[in-house]
Amino acid sequence: MSDRFSVRDCVKVYNTADFYKLAESADYIRRKVHKEAQDIVTFVMDRNVTYTNICACKCRFCAFYRQKKSCDSFVLSNDEILDKIEGLVKIGGSQIMLQGGLNLSLKLDYYVNLLKIVKNKYPQITLHSFSPPEIDHIARGSGKSVDYVIKALQQAGLDSLPGGGGEILVDRIRTKISPNKINSRRWLQIMRAAHKIGMKTTATMMFGVGETIEERFVSMKKVRDLQDETGGFRAFIPWPFSPANTELSGYEQADGVSYLKTVACARLFFDNIKNIHSGWVTEGIKLGQLALAFGANDFGGILMEEKVVRATGIINETNVRQLYNIAANAGYKLFRRNTNYDKLEHIDANHPMITQEVRI
């Protein structure tokens, strides 16, 4: 498509466009893409279950990982994991994200067994789990190919992959902030392998880690190019790096204007990905609300028990009532969705999740 936004176009718009005109343009595209849902914002009832914090990757931007010998390292038992999933099921949730460190003691059999146990007890739950670095770790630790591992996990109950580990898909940056993590080519290879067998995924981008504005959009272009090839990405999720308590604590966190401009440019750039998330975990609920005017159409999840960002000292929490309030105050209807972004129900002022105390 000759009229597509290029990396150069995005850099120019980011640096020179009037802030409010940029918002207007992104909102126009959002309304065009979501013709039947122009006044709707969605969310998913989900829970993060961190099955281990033991990680051999030792990313410089991570405040959560522990070494095996650390006194506060852990691997959850299957019963502990099931108890956490039960907590989500009790409030009507639909999605579990199993995520953990790259624990050298855990092989393919562990993951296959875990998925089978979860799906056997909770067949209605969607397992949106295991980022590309985890898939790579499982493959290398088990001596299997990525294709073999993804297929085995899918057969055991894995439904889709989150986009974790994407960070910036530029290896100049990756070698500085996470030298032991998979490179950009490997991340894309794993996503391609998942898409090839019909497994949908999301793509995330953690920015504000020393990249140039151009590199930020180069990273986006790699995702867009793969989407042209496979059509496997359901959503793009940009969020700013939280430096506190990490080895990169001297970095200055990207401010709200940078976040909103990045969201807006993502909406303009991704003509082949319908859903752009408005983050609240790192940005806070008010900035997440504002992002709805900059092209975002989805709040993501309620993220019960999110731990990785929390380890940096940023503690933002939300619930359905709060999501309803900020959507309504911004002029949007709130809908609960599933992992496939199908709308399940309208959350209005009289919904039990609003009128009753639903413990999240």
Buried (B, 14 or more C-beta within 10 A) or exposed (E): EEEEBEBEBBBEBBEEBEEEEBBEBBBEBBBEBBEEBBEBBBBBBBBBBBBBBBBBBBBBBBBBBBEBEEEEBBBBEBEEBBEBBEBBBEBBBBBBBBBBBBBEEBBBEBBBEBBEBBBEEBEEBBBBBBBBBBBBBBBBBBEBEBBBBBBBBBEBBBBBBBBBBBBBBBEEBBEBBBEEBBBBEBBBBBBBBBBBEEBBBBBBBBBBBBBEBBBBBBBBBBBBEBBEEBEBBBBBBBBBBBBEBBBBBEBEBBEBEBBBBBBBBBBBBBBBBBBBBBBBBBBBBEBBBBBBBBBBBBBBBBBBEBEBBBBBEBEBBBBBBBBBBBBBEBEBBBBBBBBEBEBBEEBEEEBEBBEEEBEB
